[in-house]
């Protein structure tokens, strides 16, 4: 597929070409034709699959540039995500010969000034956080009744952060709504009543990535063994000179603690979490994009709500409580075919969580810090695996192995070696058969 095959408006095509977008992603191929036809959709796909342009491209295609009224409303659960969507929408609109009014309404900005501006005219595309958009509707400043399309981006995150009530109220004020587009990484049970309320026979689609984590990312596992984790993080940040490093912690308090400790050691560190004031967060994000910071410490807000380009190193101070967030965290690096490194610090109590991540398809490489370098080390389960291997041997084979260790006649020794080698070959053939069966089963499930 090529974007030219969609026969888009010339300015949309030009905007995509300037971005270097030639071929649509899998999620775009699946949903763009349906959205262009005016169908409502529920799209399930991971972060980083091209969801933003999946809805922006066909909605700009359906937009009537001559009508100076609200036509499209897009909500996002975080201010940063709303600003990112706004930035992409502005880019497309900048190539249009006719003026397209796009407004971004988020918390922490001047509401009074926004109301005054709305009295002078309405935007054609509204993007923002649910709370601020609803506030402007209630003030009777934002006239949304003319909208034909309503987009709820990152719906599961919207639910988790408690904004679904506001989204519900916005949807209830759209009498001429033709099309609702809901995009989400997951579809929780608590989200389904909302979908049923506003969507009748939507097109449902789940685009599963070929691999949960890009193959360009090396997932390193580093045992802390009771050592000072901040000291380890400092070593990891300073020994390789990363282009841009992102450190994840589970709580705002831990982010503050790591940030303060790293600053005391002389590093220029930015921090991002929910308690950082909106204006400061906006300023910090701009500085990060301008490469004024090399190190960023953040909560999981940055894993899904913020798109930071150029991340070459991700460090997990600890594993996230929700293991799905591990995928979102490490997905900040290794983008667009570039190589990335993700280093996870773990302790004795993390074995079960690591095992679950391995079952999800994460391939960990065990590492250790030695003389200021990250080096390969033994697998954390080598003893357990050795015991299992010994237990798998037939009793007769165990006897053979024991005899091999003793002094025996040369002819008998060859016989033992042949028997052991034949058993190994037999086991390898069985493993290969099992792997082939698994692959065939996986291919069937894909189709």
MARTORLUM-74125 format. One record per residue (C-alpha): residue in one letter; x, y, z. Coordinates in steps of 0.001 Angstrom, whole numbers, padded with zeros to 6 digits, always signed. Each point is the difference from the previous one (the first is absolute). Example, Ala and Ser with C-alpha at 12.3 -4.5 7.8 and 13.67 -1.06 7.14 Angstrom:
REM MARTORLUM-74125
a+012300-004500+007800 s+001370+003440-000660 
REM end
This chain:
REM MARTORLUM-74125
x+000000+000000+000000 x+000984+003616-000630 x-001704+003147+001323 x-000480+001195-003595 x-002451-002864-000547 x-002402+001649+002485 x-000435+002986-002374 x+000182+002475+002855 x-000473+003754-000272 x+003192+001507-001477 x+000946+001850+003210 x-000321-003169+002117 x+002165-001932-002473 x+002564+002806+000023 x+000106+000037+003823 x+000625-003766+000101 x+002742+000229-002629 x+001739+002763+001957 x-000130-002241+003080 x+001570-002797-002006 x-003098-002202+000314 x-000307-002212-003089 x-001633-003223+001110 x-002810-000226+002577 x+000565-002104+003108 x-002098-003108+000599 x-002501+001833+002232 x-000293+002792-002597 x-000605-002457-002852 x-002755-001666+001995 x-001904+003043+001290 x+000553+002967-002371 x-002324-001319-002765 x-002776-000685+002559 x+000318+003398+001693 x-000094+001707-003423 x-003355-001711-000627 x-001377+001529+003202 x-000048-003213+002037 x+000448-000050+003768 x+002924-002126+001149 x+001527-001470+003140 x+003694-000462-000693 x+002233-001961+002324 x+003738+000328-000539 x+003155+000749+001938 x+001663+003394+000404 x+002306+000903-002884 x-002013-001698-002767 x-001073+003237-001720 x-003416+000469+001629 x+000064+003822-000068 x+000234+000183-003792 x-002455-002891-000278 x-002791+002359+001042 x+001478+003385-001030 x+000499-000874-003687 x-003592-001166-000766 x-001564+002708+002201 x+001872+002737-001876 x-001209-001723-003187 x-003624+000308+001230 x+000445+003557+001351 x-001866+002848-001716 x+002595+002792+000087 x-002625+002618-001006 x-002196-000571+003085 x+001147+002069+002983 x-001507-002225+002673 x+001090-002871+002231 x+000131-003171-002127 x+002405-002315+001850 x+000686-000462+003729 x+002999-002014+001231 x+000598-000783+003682 x+003210-001322+001544 x+000574-000965+003659 x+003171+002049+000530 x+000981+003551-000863 x+003186-001130-001711 x-001838-002490-002203 x-002588+002644-000948 x+002809+002389-000937 x+001662-002680-002132 x-003228-000634-001932 x-000462+003785-000379 x+003546+000317-001378 x-000625-002737-002609 x-003356+001512-000989 x+001591+003435-000392 x+002661-001501-002255 x-002595-001437-002381 x-002065+003233+000067 x+003069+002144-000790 x+000060-001398-003555 x-003602+000984-000727 x-000688+002948-002254 x-003029+000864+002116 x+000288+000908+003677 x-000886-002856+002358 x-000627+000997+003613 x+001261-002518+002549 x-000162+000617+003756 x+001634-001843+002898 x-001769+000238+003369 x+001784-001510+003001 x+000101+000550+003740 x+002506+002484+001395 x-000590+002508-002814 x-001888+003338+000096 x-003696-000955-000192 x-001228+003600+000044 x+002096+000858-003047 x-001248-003123-001792 x-003629+001031+000630 x+000680+003507-001355 x+001600-001458-003139 x-002937-002380-000543 x-002389+002947-000003 x+001808+001229-003123 x-000355-003325-001846 x-000093-003780+000363 x+002803-002391-000963 x-000655-002722-002575 x+002050-002598+001887 x+000015-000155+003795 x+002749-001924+001803 x+000467-000181+003759 x-000457-001670+003348 x-003577-000998+000917 x-000258+002270+003052 x+000922+003252-001730 x-002114-000718-003114 x-003019-000730+002238 x+000620+003207+002008 x-000091+002106-003187 x-003195-001768-001148 x-001664+000690+003371 x+001036+003655-000254 x-001884-000007-003328 x+003146+001296-001667 x+000848-003101-002033 x-002840-000951-002383 x+000440-003716-000603 x-003505-000894-001210 x+001145+000258-003663 x+002709-002682+000317 x-000279-003065-002260 x+002912-001958+001529 x+001171-000678+003552 x+003348-001705+000700 x+000890-001522+003377 x+003727-000718-000081 x+001649-002333+002571 x-003416-000974+001372 x+001337-002451+002589 x+002320+002669+001401 x-002961+002429+000011 x-001899-002556+002096 x+002955-000635+002358 x+000468+003722+000666 x-003703+000482+000763 x-000917+002162-003019 x-002594-002295-001604 x-002838+001901+001726 x+001041+003250-001714 x+000326-001792-003361 x-003496-001421+000512 x-001402+003485+000625 x+001703+001403-003123 x-001395-002827-002154 x-003487+000666+001413 x+000119+003571-001357 x+000652-000991-003634 x-003452-000334-001656 x+001309-000280-003581 x+002790-002441+000777 x+000463-002306-003005 x+003220-001655+000983 x+001764-000995+003215 x+003582-001263-000075 x+001398-001688+003092 x+003658-001033+000120 x+001520-001912+002875 x+002865-002341+000859 x-002453-002225+001904 x-003803-000211+000296 x-000792-000442+003731 x-003429-001313+001081 x-000837+003356+001649 x+000380+001722-003377 x-002531-002206-001802 x-003235+001615+001394 x+001204+003386-001327 x+000696-001489-003437 x-003416-001686-000083 x-001726+003246+001014 x+001319+002092-002900 x+001025-002474-002699 x-002321-002208-002024 x+001778-002806-001883 x+003426+001693-000148 x+002809-001552-002018 x+002173-001801+002558 x+003640-000699-000731 x+003032-001075+001984 x+003362+000447-001665 x+002514-002200+001769 x+003649+000907-000525 x+002150-002741-001540 x+002091+000231+003139 x-000959+001798+003195 x+003438+001586+000232 x+002031+001154-002995 x+002848-002341-000903 x+002307+003034-000031 x-000257+000246+003807 x+002406-001911+002245 x-001760-000829+003295 x+002650-000253+002712 x-000648-001389+003470 x+002230+001273+002803 x-000098-001468+003515 x+000422+002667+002708 x+000830-002521+002798 x-000885+002526+002696 x+002189+002747-001509 x-000974+003679-000169 x-002204+000217-003097 x+000556+003716-000522 x+003758-000609-000016 x-000499-002690-002657 x-002238+002317-002074 x+002674+002725+000185 x+002633-002449-001285 x-002237-001178-002850 x-000798+003568-001060 x+003593+001227+000021 x+001955-002906-001439 x-001496-000101-003520 x-000897+003626-000791 x-003546-000739-001264 x-001616+002319-002531 x-003044+000291+002277 x-000644-002187+003064 x-003379-000567+001638 x-000132-001370+003582 x-003328-001419+001195 x-001137-000203+003634 x-003338-001203+001375 x-000870+002988+002214 x+000267+003784-000111 x+001946-000090+003290 x+002565-002389-001484 x+000360+002204-003104 x+000728+002976+002281 x+002514-002076+001995 x+001902-001231-003078 x-000050+003455-001627 x+001386+001727+003114 x+002750-002618+000461 x+001102+000195-003645 x+000005+003814+000072 x+002165-000082+003126 x+002486-002097-001969 x+000184+002673-002696 x-002416-001266-002656 x-002492+002312-001704 x-003222-001963+000460 x-003604+000711-001006 x-002894-001579+001885 x-003546-000748-001145 x-002911-001081+002188 x-003565+001002+000827 x+000902+002424+002820 x+002294+002137-002167 x-002004+003201-000768 x-001442+000098-003562 x+002001+003024-001151 x+003246-001492+001282 x-000808-003355-001640 x-000634+001760-003306 x+003267+001937+000320 x+001976-003130+000925 x-001486-001964-002905 x+001018+002761-002409 x+003535-000019+001431 x+000197-003799-000367 x-001124+000228-003636 x+002686+002668-000558 x+002590-002418+001498 x+000772+002296+002938 x-000195-003067+002270 x+001807-003301-000455 x-001641-001704+002993 x-003714-000215+000870 x-001534-001674+003076 x-003732-000724-000218 x-002995-002004+001167 x-002040-002098-002435 x-001692+003214-001164 x+002897+000230-002473 x-000403-003619-001105 x-003356+000555-001706 x-000910+003646+000303 x+003156+001565-001396 x+001905-000645-003211 x+003660+000908+000503 x+002092-000451-003139 x+003609-001166-000046 x+000010-002176+003148 x+002995-002371-000254 x-000053-001361+003559 x-002846-000963+002360 x+000702-000954+003632 x-002645-001564+002229 x+000752+000831+003626 x-002436-002817+000764 x-002567-002039-001887 x-003403+001699-000449 x-002930-001295+002062 x-001958-000543-003243 x+002374-002053-002165 x-001618+001275-003226 x+001671+003321+000811 x+003377-001689-000436 x-000839-000264-003719 x-000969+003691-000116 x+003141+001036+001893 x+002569-001790-002127 x-001971+000950-003125 x+001268+003559+000471 x+003299-001160-001513 x+000904-002077-003065 x-002391+001951-002221 x+000049+000394-003783 x+002506-002840-000383 x+002570+001629+002309 x+001755-002045+002679 x-000890+000515+003656 x+000901-001424+003398 x-002352-000669+002910 x+001570-000866+003370 x-002205-001339+002801 x+001228-000095+003599 x-001398-002939+001957 x+000164-001607+003421 x-000731-003457+001427 x-003737+000694+000244 x-000352+000751-003731 x+000520-003516-001393 x-003697-000709-000567 x-000584+003326-001791 x+003030-000601-002233 x-001270-003489-000797 x-003381+001502-001046 x+001737+002541-002238 x+002003-002792-001624 x-003270-001829-000675 x-001257+003232-001634 x+002911-000256-002447 x+002675+002150+001687 x+003451-001474-000578 x+002225+001128+002875 x+003800+000038-000184 x+001605-000392+003480 x+002607+002689+000695 x+002329+001074+002819 x+001919+003197+000759 x+003765-000639+000158 x+002716+002647+000004 x-002392+002621-001338 x-001212-002192-002857 x-003181-001961-000689 x+001052-003586-000708 x-001797-003275-000736 x-000568-002244+003006 x-001663-003287+000952 x-003747-000485-000321 x-001721+000507+003334 x-001615-003472-000275 x+003094-001997-000999 x-000083-002207+003140 x-003701-000679-000392 x+000466-000856-003695 x+002952-002273+000752 x-002065-001893+002586 x-002898-000347-002472 x+002354-001320-002704 x+001374-002607+002355 x-003513-001040+001002 x-001012-000386-003670 x+002668-002664-000670 x-001189-003592-000057 x+001212-002084+002983 x+002007-002158-002429 x+001651+003131-001474 x+000897+001304+003468 x+001721-003350+000590 x+001876+000348-003300 x+001179+003525+000895 x+001240-001225+003383 x+001850-002908-001652 x+001586+002396-002484 x+001626+001860+002876 x+001644-003210+001254 x+003023-001718-001526 x-001327-002585-002467 x+001282-001988-002993 x+000478+002100-003246 x-002577-002033-002008 x-002625+000344+002721 x+000733+003740+000258 x-000781+000440-003732 x-003259-001891+000457 x-000988+002347+002853 x+000843+003069-002095 x-002072-001311-002938 x-002974-000719+002253 x+000139+003455+001617 x+000381+001714-003409 x-002942-001964-001477 x-002167+001026+002946 x+000958+003653-000509 x-000864-000188-003711 x-003341-001631+000804 x-000821+002788+002448 x+000996+002691-002528 x-002285-001559-002636 x-002890-000036+002500 x+000604+003673+000892 x+000090+000982-003681 x-003290-001819-000640 x-001605+001796+002941 x+001301+003385-001227 x-001350-000654-003510 x-003398-000956+001431 x-000047+003223+002058 x+000923+002107-003043 x-002739-001619-002122 x-002513+000641+002771 x+001098+003667+000320 x-000303+000497-003776 x-003534-001455+000050 x-000969+002369+002834 x+001384+002982-001963 x-002258-000805-002967 
REM end
